[in-house]
Amino acid sequence: MTRRRTTISRWLGLGAVFVWTAGCGGSGGTPEVEITTPVTVQEATLQTIEDLLITTGTLKATEEVALKAEVEGDITVGPCPGTDRCLQEGDRVEKGQLIAKLVNDELVNRVQAAEKNKQDARNELTRIEKLWSNGDVSDAELEKARLKFEQAEIELENVQIQLEKTEIRAPIGGVLSFLAEVVEGEHIPIGMDLATVMRYDQVLASVSLSNRDVERVQKGAKVYITSLAVDKTVEAEVLRISPTVDPTTRAFETEVLLDNTEGEFKPGMFVKAEIVTATNEGQTVVIPTRIIVTRGNEDVVFIVKEQRAERRPVEIGISNKDYTEIKRGVEPDEMVIIEGFQTLRHDSRIRIRAQTS
């Protein structure tokens, strides 16, 4: 009598287990093969998921002011406060800080002359007022003296304003993004570009939205901004959406505001923007997007069912590159297969080698 026995073989290269069982009958029966596939599983849980619209953009400063010479003069450049060196591009300046000064002797002389003229007009007005109070001069003479004093005041104010323009001060707090290369004592003509101050303790990401996408985005929406240059992602918000299409790009220009207190994000940087268009707050089953496969024109996942894989059709909702909302097909606490699912069929035998959270 010939004895048949069950033989178990392991194919280590695939990590699968083959079970050979003898059929009923004689020695000519064909053995049936069942493969046991090792898998990694994860418990399906209720989570919050965000629908993300992914686009790109460029950073720009929230405010930028160019400083030009409004009067002519010979430039003097003082040291940066607290240092023994002159200001340089990239230095941070405070609002009102002196950046440079123009020496203009003509304006100084005009101010001195205007001050003397005002004092003379005040003295004359005082004298005329006394005479008028005694009835020795007419109302017209008094009015003439008052007008002359007012004109002297205006003349002094105007020339003082011109003299103040010889001091080039930062109109805002920020960073010197441009500083003219000049030497001490160089004569500066009216209109010459001297400096640019850029404020970017907050920065704007300028992104473009298509006709289809703009309907999904709301002002104030949360945005994740990522810069590969600094390898960092920060949370921001949509500040403004243009109500009209840009005639050049044929898109809606949109500005996203992000905090930049540490100054890591620089104007001109290229960034990725992930705009949150919808959120489901922890009331839905969420699974990794990558484990959803298409079989027979339907989306399916594989669920653990008594050491076997059950193919389960699913209805998906919000989805992004990492996670997908499952509206129907998977219940909370069920075990979904997240590794080793690629070759599974319905009712395949499985062996759980690991469980992740």
Secondary structure, 3 states (H helix, E strand, C coil): CCCCCCEEEEECCCCEEEEEECCCCCCCCCCEEEEEEEEEEEECEEEEEEEEEEEEEEEEEEEEEEEECCCCEEEECCECCCCCCECCCCCEECCCCEEEEEECHHHHHHHHHHHHHHHHHHHHHHHHHHHHHCCCCCHHHHHHHHHHHHHHHHHHHHHHHHHHCCEEECCCCEEEEEECCCCCCCEECCCCEEEEEEEEEEEEEEEEECHHHHCCCCCCCEEEEEECCCCEEEEEEEEEECCCCCCCCCCEEEEEEEECCCCCCCCCCEEEEEEEEEEEEEEEEEEEHHHCEEECCEEEEEEEECCEEEEEECEEEEECCCEEEEEECCCCCCEEEEECCCCCCCCEEEEEEEEEC
